[in-house]
Amino acid sequence: MTPDLPASARTLLKQLRELVPAWSIDGPRHATGPCAFGGLSEETDGEGKRRRIEIIEQVDSVLVRAHHADGRAIVALWVRRPTRKGWTLDMAWRGRQPDEYAPRPLTATQLKAYVAAPDHAAALAALTTESGTVR
């Protein structure tokens, strides 16, 4: 496997670079190594249920981290598995807020909106779901 960039990582990096110096970018960082994935066994028990199994695969990964001058931060990780076609955004996170105990996950759409927002308040507003809760 080669250390090329997923299309969505190239798009994110382009978006971040257009907003420099507000965003400082760390990455992309490439790595190759074993990764564990969950799955279900082929065979079933007597009741037709399959048991959970762990599958170890050698994967390529690309990591991008960025920090904004207003305190925002993001981390995004793409993974390419040999048994699947192309790259997948495996996880993306935003930095935690003062009243939160842990970083929050982002979807690809939320990641784009969070980065593009003009300020911290607008970035959080961009993550508001239809139900009115902030992720």
C-alpha positions as CSV (number, residue, x, y, z in Angstrom):
1,M,0.0,0.0,0.0
2,T,1.2,3.5,-0.7
3,P,0.9,6.7,1.4
4,D,-1.4,8.7,-0.9
5,L,-4.1,11.0,0.4
6,P,-7.8,10.3,0.5
7,A,-9.8,12.8,-1.6
8,S,-11.7,14.0,1.5
9,A,-8.4,14.6,3.3
10,R,-7.1,16.6,0.4
11,T,-10.3,18.7,0.5
12,L,-10.0,19.3,4.3
13,L,-6.3,20.3,4.0
14,K,-7.2,22.7,1.1
15,Q,-9.9,24.2,3.2
16,L,-7.6,24.6,6.2
17,R,-4.8,26.0,4.2
18,E,-7.1,28.7,2.8
19,L,-7.9,29.7,6.3
20,V,-4.2,30.0,7.5
21,P,-3.0,31.7,9.7
22,A,-6.2,31.2,11.8
23,W,-5.8,27.4,11.6
24,S,-2.4,25.7,12.3
25,I,-2.2,22.3,10.6
26,D,-0.3,19.2,11.8
27,G,-0.2,16.6,9.1
28,P,-1.0,14.8,7.1
29,R,0.8,11.9,8.9
30,H,0.9,8.6,7.2
31,A,1.2,5.2,8.9
32,T,0.9,1.5,8.1
33,G,0.3,-1.1,10.7
34,P,-2.1,-3.7,12.1
35,C,-5.5,-2.7,13.2
36,A,-8.3,-4.7,14.9
37,F,-11.8,-4.7,13.5
38,G,-14.9,-6.5,14.9
39,G,-17.0,-8.9,12.9
40,L,-19.3,-11.9,13.2
41,S,-18.4,-15.5,12.8
42,E,-19.5,-17.5,9.7
43,E,-20.9,-20.3,11.8
44,T,-23.9,-20.0,14.1
45,D,-24.6,-21.4,17.5
46,G,-27.6,-23.8,18.0
47,E,-30.0,-20.8,18.1
48,G,-28.9,-19.2,14.8
49,K,-26.7,-16.5,16.4
50,R,-23.2,-15.8,15.3
51,R,-20.5,-14.9,17.8
52,R,-18.4,-11.8,17.7
53,I,-14.8,-12.1,16.4
54,E,-11.8,-9.8,16.0
55,I,-10.1,-9.5,12.7
56,I,-6.6,-8.1,12.4
57,E,-5.7,-6.3,9.1
58,Q,-2.7,-4.4,7.9
59,V,-4.0,-0.9,7.1
60,D,-2.8,2.4,5.8
61,S,-3.9,5.5,7.7
62,V,-3.7,9.3,7.3
63,L,-4.1,11.6,10.3
64,V,-4.7,15.3,10.2
65,R,-4.8,17.6,13.2
66,A,-5.5,21.3,13.3
67,H,-5.9,24.0,15.9
68,H,-7.7,27.4,15.4
69,A,-6.6,30.6,17.1
70,D,-10.0,30.8,18.8
71,G,-9.5,27.5,20.6
72,R,-11.2,25.1,18.2
73,A,-9.4,21.9,17.4
74,I,-10.0,18.9,15.2
75,V,-8.5,15.5,14.6
76,A,-9.4,13.3,11.6
77,L,-8.3,9.8,10.7
78,W,-8.8,8.0,7.4
79,V,-8.1,4.3,7.1
80,R,-7.7,2.1,4.0
81,R,-8.2,-1.6,4.5
82,P,-7.0,-4.2,2.0
83,T,-10.4,-6.0,2.1
84,R,-12.3,-2.8,1.3
85,K,-12.3,-0.4,-1.6
86,G,-10.8,3.0,-1.1
87,W,-10.4,5.2,2.0
88,T,-12.9,5.7,4.9
89,L,-13.1,8.5,7.4
90,D,-12.6,6.2,10.4
91,M,-13.1,9.0,13.0
92,A,-13.1,12.7,13.4
93,W,-13.3,14.6,16.7
94,R,-13.5,18.2,17.8
95,G,-11.8,19.5,20.9
96,R,-13.8,19.6,24.1
97,Q,-15.4,22.7,25.4
98,P,-14.8,24.0,29.0
99,D,-18.0,22.3,30.3
100,E,-17.3,19.0,28.6
101,Y,-15.2,16.1,29.8
102,A,-14.2,14.5,26.5
103,P,-13.8,15.5,22.8
104,R,-16.9,15.0,20.7
105,P,-17.1,12.9,17.5
106,L,-17.9,14.6,14.2
107,T,-19.4,13.3,10.9
108,A,-17.7,14.3,7.7
109,T,-20.3,17.0,7.1
110,Q,-20.0,18.4,10.6
111,L,-16.2,18.4,10.2
112,K,-16.4,20.6,7.1
113,A,-18.9,23.0,8.7
114,Y,-16.9,23.2,11.9
115,V,-13.7,24.2,10.1
116,A,-15.5,26.7,7.8
117,A,-17.3,28.6,10.5
118,P,-16.1,32.2,11.0
119,D,-15.8,31.9,14.8
120,H,-16.2,29.5,17.7
121,A,-19.8,30.2,18.4
122,A,-20.7,29.8,14.8
123,A,-18.7,26.5,14.7
124,L,-20.8,25.1,17.6
125,A,-24.0,26.3,16.0
126,A,-23.0,24.5,12.8
127,L,-23.1,21.3,14.8
128,T,-26.6,21.7,16.1
129,T,-28.8,18.9,15.1
130,E,-32.4,19.2,14.0
131,S,-33.4,18.3,17.5
132,G,-31.6,21.3,18.9
133,T,-28.8,19.5,20.7
134,V,-25.2,20.3,20.1
135,R,-22.9,17.3,19.4
